[in-house]
Amino acid sequence: MATRKPSDGSPRSTSRRNTPASSPSAPAGVRDAVIVGGNRIPFSRAGKKYADASNQEMFTAALEGLVARYGLQGERIGEVVGGAVLKHSRDFNLVRESVLGSSLSPQTPAFDLQQACATGLEAAITVANKIRLGQIESGIAGGTDTISDAPVAVSEGLRRALLDASHAKTLQARLKAFAKIRPSDLKPLTPATDEPRTGLSMGEHQAITTARWGISRAAQDEVALASHQHLAAAWDAGFFDDLVTPFRGLTRDDNLRADTSLEKLAKLKPVFGRGLAEPAEPTMTAGNSTPLTDGASAVLLSSAAWAAERDLPVLARLVDAETAAVDFVHGHDGLLMAPVHAVPRLLARNGLTLEDFDFFEIHEAFASTVLTTLAAWEDADYCKTELGLDAPLGSVDREKLNVNGSSLAAGHPFAATGGRILATAAKLVAAKAAETGKPARALISICAAGGLGATAVVESV
Amino acid sequence: MTDSYTKAVNSGFTKTLAKKLGLPRPAILRRFRAGDPLTVGPVLVVSDEASTRDADTLAQALLGWGLDVRRQPTDDTRWGAVLLVLTETQRPTDVSAAVLATGSVLRRLATNGRVVTVSRAAADGDAPALAAARNGVDGFLRSLAKELRSGATGNGIVLTDGADVGSTSVLATLRFFLSARSAYVDGQLLPVGPADAAAPADWDRPLAGKVAVVTGAARGIGAAIAKTLARDGATVVCVDVPAAGEGLARTANAVGGTTLQLDVTSEDAGRRILEHARTRHGGLDIVVHNAGILRDKLLANMKPAQWDAVIAVNLEAQLRINDQLLGLDGGEGVDGLRIVSLASTSGIAGNKGQTNYGYSKAGVIGHTRATAPLVAARGGTANAVAPGFIETDMTSSIPFATREVARRLNSLQQGGQPVDVAEAIVFLAAPASAGVNGQVLRVCGQNLVGR
């Protein structure tokens, strides 16, 4: 289908120095997918402002704010793609139902997609690819997640009994089915974010990785502090005035602690990695790990022509993307290390190095995820043996990293994070390009459960 | 959203009871609906002898709108409106016959009927008798409006600077006063000057093709303004502070407009509004300064923040935005801009506990008059609308007794609706209203306080 040469899976050296001022345009037969803008609702810590808001309500609100900002009322969008990580079975058509509840044309098709915490970015990649191939002119990508309104399932015993009873044809058979229920079966099953294959929570997995890379508590707390300070400054500067629409009376991300400090962060007790074998000190706290959060986000993408016809602004283009997965089950690699593998392949395919980027948006699942990612790219041995590179991928200039804050401060409603980051990155490169008169570029990296990761390159137009 | 007392005295047993007890019975006001007739019945056109030619001109215009126009007062009909033309009156004694002819049909004026006077403003250099005759209309109309019942209103058009009675602006004003759009405008005399303006292709969509910005559009009167502008054909940019974005999105999606989350007090608010309107909608024709806040406090207890916030939002923001939109800040600005600002009867009559608000709203009236010639130089107008008691979330929070008194203290014995304010704004923003400039139009049901 695609005319692009597939990646050969063995990245070339990225030590090249003469990088182009602008990434090559889309390959022949493929056109640019541009990012018009984004909208999200403020993110809220689980059980607070959005305690009784459903995924559908939140995603509809995110869509409605986007529709209002860009005057899309009654518009038939090519495709709306999004999803939720924690999803009720009744929400099988979550995105389509949200579209029907929005001001978009009811003739707008939609589908649900899910790739754990990479859902939002994967949705954008999917939409962008459809646009690039000319299958659609416009698309909205996004995601929503609620911990507060998470589905609660019944136990396997009760579920089996209920299904048997519903299939039973006689009263006797029905009673027989119910008779199998044991008191212990009545306990509800709440969703867990534990890895099904290891039984370990994401935090425990990351604690292993953190210890393996020797990431200090102080370094993690510094990342967390920077996240809060950067996000607070961005809010104060009005950066989110055209990226966020309030919802249910919440006007800012309520996890944001503008007044936090290294001293306050240092006082928090470690919550992950307490069971690690000596000499590993547990370092991961509630302060340098993302909280459970509710929220939703949406990003409007289109062909350049579609945006021009409607006098819509264009912030950036989604140049390319790469996903990866790691074998964390057998302990070969850390659960959240997949983006570390995806980025070198992405850069090689586009003839870029880390130095060609003005911004790095690395999802802060945990402060240590960011730090292990950076450490791995600087590690000659890891880059050689795991990534197949001749030399270390390079260093990320910390001044360019998550400059307007990230998930540690904003919170992380799983599927909504991709949309938040993509819209932020697009606005950042647009502003930078307007300021300098030169193209600006951002690298996005999002780790996900299941040893997955999604990465993308965004460039100003 | 008629108040429950008004509902009660207009239906069923409570209506009979109220009649028997002689209780005040505020009427259910007729409001604009596309397709409804312009007036509720035939229009009587009367004039003094000297003004017959002008009366003929206006009668012809009314016929052109498909109205049933009569020139003789008869008692065989329920009159929809009386048009009293006194444009060429020379002496006070001239008006007698026409005024009494008007009086002879008032008992047969239909519910929601209209009386409209057309006269000329007294000007410097007028002979004393001429000035008396012209100024007399003012006191006559205001008194007559207080005598009208059953939702009928009385308003006047006052021609200034030799404005032609058949000009588009005069006709647009006449049409507004005759129609249900002016339901809550009562006892007002609106000066109309000479201006070049084209009549709209469709009087029901006078803003077709126009781009309008409304500040404070998230809810209440601002949301009603956005909806009414859109109903009449405008593309609406809805502006409010970022924190009000949820309601703002609702408004924009209801009117098919766009949102611009923006604090009007920010330094570059005007430039950002202009940039949004230009890049997204191809230009800017109308700006409605509706954003406003209340920080009520007796002056003796007033904190600096309470005073300063009200002045910043209600007054300074309008001044700064106007400067930027009109290019008075050194920028390029726009031509032909229609500016409509929200003043308030508090800025005219004053209100206890509202020294800050009253200052800001009287300030709006001041800058509107001063801006008028500046914007006229670029083909635009600047006007203000001063609402009286309007039924909104804000007024519904006033304690019951105070609210009930405030609501009834006007000739129509009821509060107005947000849409009543919006209708006045749409009228002032329409291209045909070019002759109305630097004016303050009250939408107050002829409130007993102030003019």
Chai-1 contact restraints between the chains, C-beta under 6 A:
chainA,res_idxA,chainB,res_idxB,connection_type,confidence,min_distance_angstrom,max_distance_angstrom,comment,restraint_id
A,E64,B,A249,contact,1.0,0.0,6.0,A-B,restraint_1
A,G65,B,A249,contact,1.0,0.0,6.0,A-B,restraint_2
A,V67,B,N253,contact,1.0,0.0,6.0,A-B,restraint_3
A,A68,B,A249,contact,1.0,0.0,6.0,A-B,restraint_4
A,A68,B,A252,contact,1.0,0.0,6.0,A-B,restraint_5
A,A68,B,N253,contact,1.0,0.0,6.0,A-B,restraint_6
A,A68,B,T259,contact,1.0,0.0,6.0,A-B,restraint_7
A,R69,B,T259,contact,1.0,0.0,6.0,A-B,restraint_8
A,G71,B,T258,contact,1.0,0.0,6.0,A-B,restraint_9
A,Q73,B,N253,contact,1.0,0.0,6.0,A-B,restraint_10
A,Q73,B,G256,contact,1.0,0.0,6.0,A-B,restraint_11
A,S103,B,N253,contact,1.0,0.0,6.0,A-B,restraint_12
A,D241,B,P242,contact,1.0,0.0,6.0,A-B,restraint_13
A,D241,B,Q261,contact,1.0,0.0,6.0,A-B,restraint_14
A,T245,B,G245,contact,1.0,0.0,6.0,A-B,restraint_15
A,T245,B,A249,contact,1.0,0.0,6.0,A-B,restraint_16
A,P246,B,G245,contact,1.0,0.0,6.0,A-B,restraint_17
A,P246,B,E246,contact,1.0,0.0,6.0,A-B,restraint_18
A,F247,B,E246,contact,1.0,0.0,6.0,A-B,restraint_19
A,T251,B,A243,contact,1.0,0.0,6.0,A-B,restraint_20
A,D311,B,R280,contact,1.0,0.0,6.0,A-B,restraint_21
